[in-house]
Amino acid sequence: MAGSQNGEAVQATPTPAPAVAEAPGPAPAPVNGETKADSNGNGNGAEDAGRNKKQRRRRARSSNHAAGTGTEKSSGGVSKRGNKNTTRRQPRRHSMSKAARDPRDEPESSLKTRSPTPLEAIGEAAGVSAALTKSPKTATTRSPSPVIDFDGLSRPSIGTRNRLEEGEDDRAKRLEKIRGAVRTILECVGEDPDRSGLLGTPDRYARALLDFTQGYQQNVRNIINNAIFHEGHNEMVIVKDIEVYSLCEHHMVPFTGKMHIGYIPFHSVIGISKLPRIAEMFSRRLQIQERLTKEVANTIMEVLQPQGVAVVMESSHLCMVMRGVQKTTATTITSCVLGCFERKEKTRNEFLNLVGVNRS
């Protein structure tokens, strides 16, 4: 509306219309590190949101850890806790933490009892002896190689016991039986047992075979003969290069070699000649080298109760030289270490060096 004052024309200034609020649209994404201002005009809104997000993640991890779900296992057996990878530890094998023992060396009383199998029950009902050793209290599986008993019968059997207790008449019958078997063998290989060169062979072989196996007629008690003496010596005692002759039980042909025996006393020593005698007793039987080595070591350990025993045997087997692979220069070495020789590597190496096995 135009008015006049003092005759001059005055032009009216139009009043601006009030601004209309527009609905907020989506905020543009920050470009080149720009941050969106908060409602107060500050540029810290994105930083606060980031911190809150990190805090929420920390709280989530803490709650998962408390609930036991914080550890994830990958398919490769690797556990992930946070950002750190650790390999799972395998449980310790208890069998590796104990000294190796041949189960055949367990005493008969410690063997697990068992009931006869149906086949054994049928055999017993028919009067056939089952493969069980009967005792008044229990029935146990016969051990192929029991521990040494003081009578020296490491593999007890009725035949061995009869030979140990036989008289002259029984020996004569045994010789005659072997002579007949040898004569049959000569015939089977295509020979004439009645020709002049073979007439005395059955008798000679029968007597030689009984001599080769005379260890069945010996026992530890008679060999030791109370030759154990109380002595303060506590250093190593070694008898080396003991000549040993035995018959392989698989082919009944000889294997020969040398045995080295060592022990560390514990208040008592044994007559030095008894060590070769023990080796000879067990070698004059049908043997395998592994068992022969163990029998000698176990006997000394049981009779003398020393701090430790070590036995090493080196031998050549005719069953591998004359037949089979026919390796004439091959040597078999076996060992058995007990007590401190088994526990202490330094003691064991000292023995091996002294007997010359640790040759470079």
matplotlib code that plots the C-alpha trace (Angstrom):
import matplotlib.pyplot as plt

x = [0.0, 1.5, 1.2, 2.4, 4.2, 5.1, 4.1, 6.6, 5.7, 7.0, 7.4, 6.4, 9.0, 7.5, 7.7, 9.5, 7.3, 8.4, 10.6, 8.9, 10.9, 11.8, 12.0, 15.6, 16.9, 19.7, 23.0, 25.7, 28.5, 31.7, 34.2, 38.0, 38.0, 35.3, 33.1, 29.5, 28.7, 26.6, 23.5, 25.6, 27.7, 30.7, 32.5, 32.8, 29.6, 31.3, 34.1, 31.7, 29.8, 33.0, 34.0, 30.5, 30.7, 34.1, 32.8, 29.9, 32.2, 34.4, 31.3, 30.1, 33.5, 33.6, 30.2, 31.0, 34.2, 32.3, 29.8, 32.5, 31.9, 34.9, 37.1, 36.5, 38.1, 39.1, 39.1, 42.9, 42.9, 44.0, 42.1, 41.5, 41.1, 40.7, 43.3, 45.9, 46.2, 47.6, 48.1, 46.2, 48.5, 48.1, 47.6, 50.8, 51.1, 51.5, 53.0, 55.9, 56.7, 57.3, 60.1, 59.3, 58.5, 57.9, 54.4, 55.8, 58.1, 55.2, 55.0, 52.4, 50.5, 50.0, 48.5, 44.8, 42.5, 40.1, 37.4, 38.0, 36.8, 34.0, 36.6, 38.7, 35.6, 34.8, 38.4, 38.3, 35.0, 36.6, 39.6, 41.9, 44.3, 43.4, 46.1, 45.7, 48.0, 46.0, 46.6, 44.6, 43.2, 42.8, 43.4, 45.7, 47.0, 50.4, 53.1, 55.4, 58.4, 57.8, 60.3, 63.2, 62.5, 65.3, 65.4, 66.4, 63.3, 62.6, 60.1, 58.7, 57.2, 56.7, 59.4, 62.0, 61.1, 61.4, 64.8, 66.0, 65.0, 65.8, 68.0, 70.3, 67.5, 65.5, 68.6, 69.2, 65.6, 65.9, 69.1, 67.5, 64.5, 66.7, 68.8, 65.7, 64.6, 68.1, 68.0, 64.6, 65.9, 68.9, 66.6, 64.3, 67.1, 68.1, 71.0, 71.7, 72.0, 73.7, 76.7, 80.0, 80.3, 76.8, 76.6, 77.5, 75.9, 72.6, 74.3, 76.9, 74.2, 72.0, 74.7, 75.8, 72.3, 71.9, 75.2, 74.1, 71.0, 72.4, 71.2, 67.8, 69.5, 71.0, 69.4, 70.4, 70.5, 73.3, 75.2, 75.3, 76.1, 75.9, 78.8, 77.3, 79.4, 78.7, 81.0, 81.1, 82.0, 79.6, 81.3, 80.7, 81.7, 82.0, 82.9, 83.2, 83.8, 82.1, 82.0, 78.4, 77.2, 73.5, 71.0, 68.4, 65.0, 63.6, 66.0, 68.1, 71.3, 74.0, 74.4, 77.7, 79.0, 80.2, 78.3, 79.2, 77.7, 77.9, 76.3, 76.6, 76.5, 74.2, 76.0, 76.7, 78.9, 78.7, 81.6, 83.0, 83.0, 79.2, 78.4, 79.8, 78.2, 74.8, 75.3, 76.3, 73.3, 70.8, 72.7, 72.7, 69.0, 67.0, 67.0, 66.6, 69.2, 66.7, 65.3, 68.8, 69.9, 66.9, 67.1, 70.7, 70.0, 66.8, 68.5, 71.4, 68.9, 66.7, 69.5, 71.9, 69.5, 72.1, 71.6, 71.4, 72.4, 73.4, 73.9, 74.9, 75.3, 76.9, 76.5, 76.3, 73.4, 74.1, 70.4, 71.1, 74.5, 74.0, 70.5, 67.9, 69.6, 73.1, 74.7, 78.0, 79.2, 76.0, 76.1, 73.2, 73.4, 70.9, 70.9, 68.9, 69.4, 67.8, 67.8, 70.2, 71.5, 68.0, 67.3, 70.6, 72.0, 75.4, 75.8, 74.5, 77.0, 79.9, 79.1, 78.8, 82.1, 83.9, 82.7, 83.5, 80.0, 80.0, 82.6, 82.9]
y = [0.0, 3.3, 6.4, 9.9, 12.0, 15.6, 15.2, 12.6, 9.2, 6.3, 2.8, 0.0, -2.8, -6.3, -8.5, -11.8, -15.0, -17.4, -20.3, -23.7, -26.5, -29.2, -32.9, -33.9, -36.0, -38.7, -37.2, -37.4, -39.8, -38.2, -37.6, -37.6, -38.0, -35.4, -36.0, -35.2, -32.5, -33.4, -31.5, -28.9, -28.2, -30.3, -32.7, -35.5, -37.5, -40.1, -40.6, -41.1, -43.6, -45.5, -45.6, -46.9, -49.6, -50.7, -50.8, -52.9, -55.4, -55.6, -56.2, -58.9, -60.6, -60.5, -62.0, -64.7, -65.6, -65.8, -68.1, -70.4, -69.6, -67.3, -70.1, -71.3, -74.4, -74.3, -77.4, -77.6, -78.2, -74.5, -72.6, -68.9, -66.6, -63.0, -62.4, -65.0, -68.5, -71.3, -74.9, -77.4, -79.5, -83.2, -85.3, -87.1, -90.7, -92.4, -95.5, -93.4, -92.1, -95.6, -98.0, -100.6, -104.0, -107.3, -108.5, -112.1, -111.1, -110.6, -113.2, -115.8, -114.6, -111.2, -112.5, -111.8, -114.7, -115.7, -118.3, -121.0, -120.2, -122.4, -124.3, -125.0, -126.0, -128.6, -129.8, -130.2, -132.1, -134.4, -135.0, -132.8, -130.6, -126.9, -124.2, -123.3, -123.7, -125.1, -124.1, -124.8, -121.3, -120.0, -120.7, -118.4, -118.2, -119.8, -117.1, -117.8, -116.6, -116.3, -114.6, -116.5, -118.7, -119.7, -123.2, -121.9, -123.3, -120.2, -122.1, -124.7, -127.8, -131.4, -132.6, -130.2, -131.2, -134.9, -134.4, -132.4, -135.2, -138.2, -141.1, -143.4, -145.6, -142.6, -141.2, -144.5, -144.5, -140.9, -141.7, -144.7, -142.6, -139.9, -142.6, -143.9, -140.5, -139.7, -142.9, -142.0, -138.6, -140.1, -142.3, -139.4, -137.3, -140.2, -141.7, -145.3, -145.3, -148.8, -147.7, -147.6, -143.8, -143.5, -146.6, -144.6, -141.3, -141.8, -142.5, -139.7, -137.2, -138.2, -137.7, -134.5, -133.1, -133.8, -132.1, -129.1, -128.8, -129.6, -126.3, -127.9, -130.0, -127.0, -124.5, -121.1, -122.3, -124.9, -122.5, -119.7, -122.1, -119.3, -117.3, -113.9, -111.8, -108.6, -105.9, -102.1, -101.9, -99.7, -99.2, -101.1, -104.7, -106.1, -109.5, -109.1, -111.3, -114.4, -117.0, -118.3, -121.2, -122.0, -123.7, -121.6, -123.0, -122.3, -124.5, -126.2, -125.0, -123.1, -119.4, -118.3, -115.1, -113.1, -111.8, -108.8, -108.6, -105.7, -104.7, -102.1, -103.7, -102.7, -104.0, -107.4, -108.9, -112.3, -114.7, -113.4, -116.9, -117.2, -114.7, -116.8, -119.9, -118.2, -117.3, -120.9, -122.4, -120.4, -120.7, -124.5, -124.7, -124.1, -120.4, -117.1, -114.4, -111.9, -114.1, -115.4, -111.8, -111.1, -114.3, -113.6, -110.0, -110.9, -113.7, -111.5, -108.8, -111.2, -113.1, -110.2, -107.3, -104.8, -101.2, -102.2, -104.9, -104.6, -107.4, -107.1, -110.0, -110.1, -113.3, -114.9, -117.2, -120.1, -120.2, -116.9, -117.8, -121.3, -120.9, -118.1, -114.8, -116.3, -113.2, -114.5, -111.2, -110.2, -109.8, -109.6, -107.4, -107.5, -105.8, -105.8, -103.0, -102.9, -100.6, -97.6, -98.7, -98.2, -94.9, -93.2, -92.6, -91.7, -95.0, -97.0, -95.2, -95.9, -99.6, -99.6, -97.8, -100.2, -103.3, -101.7, -101.6, -97.8, -98.1, -95.2]
z = [0.0, -1.1, 1.2, 1.0, 3.7, 3.1, -0.4, -1.2, -2.4, -0.2, -1.7, 0.7, 1.2, 0.8, 3.9, 3.2, 3.5, 6.3, 5.2, 4.9, 6.6, 4.1, 5.0, 5.5, 2.7, 2.8, 3.8, 1.2, 1.9, 3.1, 0.4, 0.7, 4.5, 5.2, 8.3, 8.7, 11.2, 14.2, 15.3, 17.1, 14.1, 15.3, 13.0, 15.6, 14.9, 12.7, 15.2, 18.1, 16.0, 15.2, 18.9, 19.8, 17.2, 18.5, 22.0, 20.9, 19.2, 22.4, 24.6, 22.1, 22.2, 26.0, 26.3, 23.8, 25.6, 28.9, 27.3, 26.0, 22.4, 21.8, 20.4, 16.9, 15.5, 11.9, 9.8, 10.0, 13.8, 14.5, 17.1, 16.7, 19.8, 18.6, 16.0, 17.3, 15.9, 18.1, 17.2, 19.3, 21.5, 20.9, 24.1, 25.3, 24.4, 27.7, 26.1, 24.9, 28.4, 29.8, 29.2, 26.5, 27.9, 26.1, 27.3, 27.2, 30.1, 32.5, 35.3, 34.8, 37.9, 36.3, 33.1, 32.6, 33.3, 30.7, 30.0, 27.4, 23.9, 22.5, 20.4, 23.5, 25.5, 22.8, 22.9, 26.7, 26.5, 24.0, 26.2, 24.1, 26.1, 25.6, 25.2, 28.9, 31.8, 34.7, 38.3, 41.4, 41.6, 38.1, 34.4, 32.5, 29.0, 28.7, 28.2, 25.2, 27.1, 30.9, 33.2, 34.5, 37.5, 39.8, 38.5, 35.1, 33.2, 31.2, 29.0, 31.3, 29.7, 30.7, 28.3, 29.8, 33.4, 32.5, 31.0, 34.0, 36.3, 34.1, 35.2, 33.2, 31.9, 30.7, 29.0, 27.1, 25.9, 24.7, 22.8, 21.1, 20.1, 18.5, 16.7, 15.0, 14.0, 12.5, 10.6, 9.1, 8.1, 6.3, 4.4, 3.5, 2.1, -0.2, 1.7, 2.8, 6.6, 6.3, 4.3, 6.1, 6.4, 8.0, 10.2, 13.4, 12.3, 14.1, 17.4, 17.0, 16.1, 19.0, 21.5, 19.9, 19.9, 23.6, 24.2, 22.1, 24.3, 27.7, 29.0, 29.5, 32.3, 34.1, 36.4, 37.8, 41.4, 40.7, 38.5, 41.0, 43.9, 46.5, 44.7, 45.7, 47.9, 49.8, 48.6, 48.6, 44.9, 43.0, 39.6, 36.4, 36.0, 32.5, 31.0, 27.3, 24.3, 25.8, 23.0, 22.5, 20.5, 20.1, 17.8, 15.9, 16.9, 13.5, 11.4, 14.1, 12.6, 14.7, 15.3, 16.9, 18.2, 21.2, 24.2, 26.4, 29.9, 32.3, 35.6, 38.3, 41.8, 44.6, 47.8, 46.2, 43.4, 41.7, 41.0, 37.7, 36.1, 36.7, 34.0, 31.2, 32.8, 32.7, 29.1, 28.2, 30.0, 28.0, 24.8, 25.0, 24.2, 21.0, 20.9, 19.0, 19.6, 20.9, 23.6, 24.6, 25.2, 27.4, 29.4, 30.4, 31.4, 33.3, 35.2, 36.4, 37.4, 39.3, 41.1, 42.0, 42.2, 41.0, 40.0, 36.4, 33.8, 30.1, 27.7, 24.0, 21.7, 18.2, 16.1, 12.7, 11.8, 9.6, 8.7, 6.9, 5.6, 4.3, 3.0, 2.3, 1.5, 2.0, 3.3, 4.6, 6.2, 7.9, 11.7, 14.0, 17.1, 20.0, 23.3, 26.6, 29.1, 32.5, 35.5, 35.4, 31.9, 30.6, 32.5, 31.9, 28.4, 29.8, 31.6, 28.6, 26.3, 28.7, 28.5, 24.8, 24.4, 26.8, 24.9, 21.5, 20.1, 19.6, 16.8, 14.4]

ax = plt.figure().add_subplot(projection="3d")
ax.plot(x, y, z, "-o")
ax.set_aspect("equal")
plt.show()
